[in-house]
Amino acid sequence: MLHNQPMQRRKLVTSLVQKQHMVELHTLLQRMSPLEIGQILASLELEDAHLVWEQVEEARQDDVLWEIPDTLREELVGDREPHCGEGQMSAFELVDGRLSKVAITCRHDLKSIKPIWIDLLAPTKAQRLLIGDYFGLELPDPGELTDLESSARFYVEQDEIHIHSDFLLDRDGAARSVPVAFVLRGDILFSVREEELPVFRLQRLRARSQPGFVSDSRDMLLDLYGAEAEYSADSLENIYAELELVSKQVLSHSMSDEEAGRILVDIAEQEDLNGRIRRNILDTQRAVSFLLRRKLLTATQLEDAHQIMRDIDSLNSHTAFLFGKINFLMDATVGFININQNKVIKIFSVASVSLLPPTLIASIYGMNFQNMPELQWGLGYPFALGMMVTSVVLPYLYFRRKGWLR
């Protein structure tokens, strides 16, 4: 339109309109997701794609680069590797029988190693795409693992074995289950999780310090499940120690309602942890059973898997024992609360029964019969009060002597 309009200073007006369009394009791109921007860039001619790319904010460019083909990425930014984000990516390979860790920051770090285990801690989408594209698989989003049904946690897809398990995290008295996704493909184990776990840290330490501790990716997976069983056993021992302290308080001679309330809170926390451990070891049992059914393990690995199953069976019986102990302590604590409440009710009962005789005496003298000579006495009123007090004191002393008021 500008070229067809006769006007002065056409170049200046054209420049202003072009800048206005670029501002509007920049504003539009701000409202779009990286995936939408990537689809637009892939559909444009290269010259127009360069124009749109210049309007993408620098802070979002790395996210957009992961959404476009490699050829277009090279045309736009050359050999620049997009930043993967804040998550941690680690590859582990066997060196002289020991597990050696290699930090992964870009695609080039993967070319010189032969890993048996790749661990992704709180990965971004870019990191999952980097690993997935290089090895030719799709890694799941850890945030979506909690939505899976139990029947969808273990499955085989072509030459990949997918296992989704929950691992226990007991930190600062707050226990919870952290979902972890395992993908076993060929000789490489891939793990994806959102939080650091003691089990993973322990296994890395053991494999680095003990030669021959692991021999391949299946060994690594079984050892992780074995360490999870050990960690659950340690947590059960801690529960038992806490319940022992609670038992000494519950089985003491007396307990106030405030103490009973605190004890109930402690018992409830241990019950929740015990239930969470039982659920996790059941999940571990199903995962190991799935590996046994797939017939992928060597003879030595089969023995290790059966040993893990035996350990889990013993843990199940121990959790059942702890549930029984928790129920006993809960009932005993509630019983002490009921006893304290009965003591309060007993006071009111004694007071109400004790006041029945003086109430009867007061009602009799309240009738004001004329043939009651004590009504005319000067000490008649004190005499009635004395009878009332006596009718309260004598029964109280008698029943106390019999031990019925203790």
Secondary structure, DSSP 8 states (H G I E B T S, - for coil): -TTTS--SSHHHHHHHHHHHHHHHHHHHHHTS-HHHHHHHHHHS-HHHHHHHHTTS-HHHHHHHHTTS-HHHHHHHHTT------SSEEEEEEEETTEEEEEE--SGGGGTT---SEEEEES--HHHHHHHHHHHT-----GGGGGG--GGGSEEEETTEEEEEEEEEEEETTEEEEEEEEEEEETTEEEEEESS--HHHHHHHHHHHHSTTS--SHHHHHHHHHHHHHHHHHHHHHHHHHHHHHHHHHHTSS---HHHHHHHHHHHHHHHHHHHHHHHHHHHHHHHHHHHHHHT---HHHHHHHHHHHHHHHHHHHHHHHHHHHHHHHHHHHHHHHHHHHHHHHHHHHHHHHHTHHHHHHHHHHTT--TT-GGGTSTTHHHHHHHHHHHHHHHHHHHHHHTTTT-
